[in-house]
Amino acid sequence: MFKLRIKELLLSKGHDNPFAWLRSQGIPHNSAHKLLADKYHRLPMYHIATICRAAWCTPNDLFEWTTTSKKKERMKGDTSPLPENHPLHKLTARPKVNLLDKISRMTEDELRELEGKIGE
């Protein structure tokens, strides 16, 4: 089962208010709420395109694959576990990224070094 991880993605990119960010990108109020609450059953492709273009990401960044879900009982089709080598495992839960917090605790020398690596 897929889970939307748009809120986590936007927070990791430094957007403190994901709802306001989605609205600023032209996502309607109700849609923005559904996207952040993972309540979409059919996600419009233009929402995916809008978010990916503005957030500088790919559709894979917006989704997480999970084997447990409240929606599972409504799923149709095969719900058996995936084989270990299945590509969907690349979308399993990923650790949260909080670079802003890490950067705020870096020394000036460490920041210069990081800036040099980023510039490469």
N, C-alpha and C positions, 0 to 999 in steps of 0.2 A: 504494500500500500504506500502511495506517495503522501508525503506531508510537505506543506509549504513551509519554507524557512526564510521568507522574505524579511520578517522583522529582525531575525538574527543577522542576516546579511547586511541590512542597512545599518544596524547598530555597530557592526564590526567595521563599517566604512565611515563611522563618525557621525552618522545622522541620528541625533538624540531623539528626534520626534519622527519616527517612520511614517506615521499617519499624515503629518503635515508635508513630508517629503513626497509621498505618493500623490497627494492632492496637488502639490506644486508641479507635478509632471502631467497633470490633466486626468488622473484617475478619479472617477466620480466618488463621492463621499461613501455611498453604500458599498461600492466595490473595494475601496481602500480598507474599510472595516472588515469585509469578508476575507480579503487577502491576508491581513494581519492576524485574524482569528482562525485561519485555516478552515474556513467554512465554504469554500468553493467546491462544487462538484464538477463543474465544467468551466474551465478557465479560458477566457477569450485570448486568442493568440496575440491580438494587438496589445493586451496588457503585458504579456510576457515580453514582446518586442520593446515596448515603451520602457519597462523596468530595466531590461538588459542594456539597452542603448544608453540610458541615463546613468545607471549604476556601474557601467563598465564591467559587465559580467556575462556569463553564458547561462542558458536555461538550466544546465546542471547545477549551477550555484543556487537556484531558487527552490530546488526540491531535495528531499531526503527520503530514502527508502527505509521503511520500517516493517517489521514482520508482525507488529502488534498494533491494533487499531480498534477504536470503538465502532468504526464504520465496517469492520471486517465482516460482520454478519450480513451486511447488505451487498457485499461483493459477490459477483457472479464469476464463475470460471474456476480455474485452478488456484487454490489457496495453500497448496503444499509448500514446504520450505524450498528455497532456491538452492541449486547446486553451489558448492563452494566457489567455483570458478565463474559464476554468472556475473556479467558486467554491472548489474544493478547494485552489487555489493559496494561499488565505488561511491554510491550515493548514500551509504549508511551514515548515521550520526557522526558529525565532525566536531572537533572541539571548537569552542567559541574563540574568536580572534578579538583581542583588545589591544591593538597597537598603540592607541592613544595613551592608554595607561602605562604601557611599557616605555614609550618615548618620554613621557613626563618624568620618569625616574632615571633617565639616562644622564650621564655627565656630558659636559660640552664636548669633550674629546670623543666620546662614544657617538654623539650626534654627528660630528664631522665625519667620522669613519662611516657611519650609516649613509650619510649624504653622498660620500664618495662611491659607495657600493651601488646606491640607487642610480647615480649618474652614469654608471657603466653601461 
